[in-house]
Amino acid sequence: MPPARAAAPSPVEALCGPLLAEIRVAIRGRSLGELATGIRSSPEQASDALALLVARGSIVRRGNKYFAA
């Protein structure tokens, strides 16, 4: 039986760490555009990763900005 391969993380999952780091250093929060530019990602992928982080309770959204929870 061949050894099981570890599944590669999704592109969205791979963005969660860098996004969380960007948000944690931002005292006044960061907008989607600022975050996407900061991690050199498309706004669509950044938005998906941010939704995942919000669902996990790692960050919160207030208005147009995201903050560490």
Secondary structure in CASP SS format (residue, H / E / C, confidence):
PFRMAT SS
TARGET T0000
AUTHOR 0000-0000-0000
METHOD secondary structure of the structure
MODEL  1
M C 1.00
P C 1.00
P C 1.00
A C 1.00
R C 1.00
A C 1.00
A C 1.00
A C 1.00
P C 1.00
S C 1.00
P H 1.00
V H 1.00
E H 1.00
A H 1.00
L H 1.00
C H 1.00
G H 1.00
P H 1.00
L H 1.00
L H 1.00
A H 1.00
E H 1.00
I H 1.00
R H 1.00
V H 1.00
A C 1.00
I C 1.00
R C 1.00
G C 1.00
R E 1.00
S E 1.00
L H 1.00
G H 1.00
E H 1.00
L H 1.00
A H 1.00
T H 1.00
G H 1.00
I C 1.00
R C 1.00
S C 1.00
S C 1.00
P H 1.00
E H 1.00
Q H 1.00
A H 1.00
S H 1.00
D H 1.00
A H 1.00
L H 1.00
A H 1.00
L H 1.00
L H 1.00
V H 1.00
A H 1.00
R H 1.00
G C 1.00
S C 1.00
I E 1.00
V E 1.00
R E 1.00
R E 1.00
G C 1.00
N C 1.00
K E 1.00
Y E 1.00
F E 1.00
A E 1.00
A C 1.00
END
